[in-house]
């Protein structure tokens, strides 16, 4: 009897969505949102600090970070190298836009590697349209760069675990250690990423070679970061204004990550819960039976562990600010996209199979088109999320909505303060307005300044002692005073004597003549009684 020929197995269809496309589209969306309203005509105080420090020479930056702001030292050096000779707000913020675009692409790459391209596409797009990601994409500080570095480090972790096999791949773990070190040098609290990755490896139950490789890389990273930890530990007075966070702080962080609007918040949380429902195998297997991490084992610790650790530590040593854990945001879009994919696959499984189908079905050309349509529908759903939260994005970019508008104060000074007239900054750190916008104060005389910020290795300069300050004030009959009321209240609570001297002399010997107030600052002309 002649045997029936066995049908040749049909090769797996080519994925309808290429991994490159899945990463490119979120990057383009994030870049477009980042450029929208990038030039708002003003900057807030920390951005002004970035601009001032980046314009200093490298020896002056080195001098500064030994005394203050060591946590941002590498970021200042990078900005010194990339900013043009006469930078403005756009040039200051453009590196953050590019970094946020890279972060969106890396989140998409993570979703593609841990699941499938459409999961990566949806996760990357969700990251790009989240208002808090767009906010820090337009801020001239290090947080968008840290988020990109954390996503890259997580992707390298997945790659290194997959390459571990019977023996650890040293090059993969070296790349992981380099990325983790660079990310933490941009902001030292990004070292909490190592804690999240430790939980990931514990949950996934990876083989011993992978655990040894990670432990060696983490130890190298911590040793390299030790000088930064020691230096910044001696500068803890910089964060003395922080207070222990409460439950409201955790709630605000959740809403910032999952969406401030209720509909988006509930929808994202429900899909994340779907992604976390069992069955949940701790680890999957990639080609050649090598270990591989599951999406949930990566995303959940990344989302939960860094904020939880920082919130807990801050009960004793207040260090918490939501921007310090921005890099943890990447975990939520991954879970939401995985939950959406799980719903789609569940519905598809219920509709796909029919009784009597042959064991080796013939190729169906519409399968690829159907997958493309599903990916497009998911992307359209993310677009609806963006539209629903568009007022938040618009408000974030609206001119003058910030609590500070130093550009307006500098513009008024350029119009009203005559060359050679004395200016007094109350308190000392109000000088940051003139440092961020020096053109508005060109030709004026800084009455209290003893040493400039660059030469003194400080952020705002060193002022003369109270005795000399009284002598200088006695010699003027007309005086402009730039005041930052919130900073002045903080300085008075701290008992800073020089600020009390300024206030006492102004109250006793001068009277206000002209006042110009903007959000966060007041420029007032005083004349002698």
Buried (B, 14 or more C-beta within 10 A) or exposed (E): EEEEEEEEEEEEEEBBBEBEBBBBBBBBBBBEBBBBBBBBEBBBBBBBBBBBBBBBEEEBBBBBBBBBBBBBBBBBBBBBEEBEEEBEBEBBBBBBBBBBBBBBBBBBBBBBBBBBBBBBBBBBBBBBBBBBBBBBBBBBBBBBBBBBBBBBBBBBBBBBBBBBBEEBBEEBBBBBBBBBBBBBBBBBBBBBBBBBBBBBBEBBEBBEBBBBBBEBBBEBBBEBBEEBBEBBEEBEEEBEEEEEBEEEBBEEBBBBBBBBBEEBBEBBBEBBEBBBEEEEEBBBEBEEEBBBBBBBBBBBBBBBBBBBBBBEBBEEEBBBBBBBBBBBBBBBBBBBBBBBBBBBEEEEEEEEEEEEEEEEEEEEEEEBEBBBEBBBEBBEBBEEBBEBBEEBBEEBBEEEEBEBBBBBBBBBBBEEBEEEBBBBBBBBBBBBBBBBBEEBBEEBBBBBBEEBBBEBBBBBBBBBEBEEBBEBBEEBEEBBBBBBEEBBEBBEEEEBEBBEBBBEBBEEBBEEEEEBBBBBBBBBBBEEE
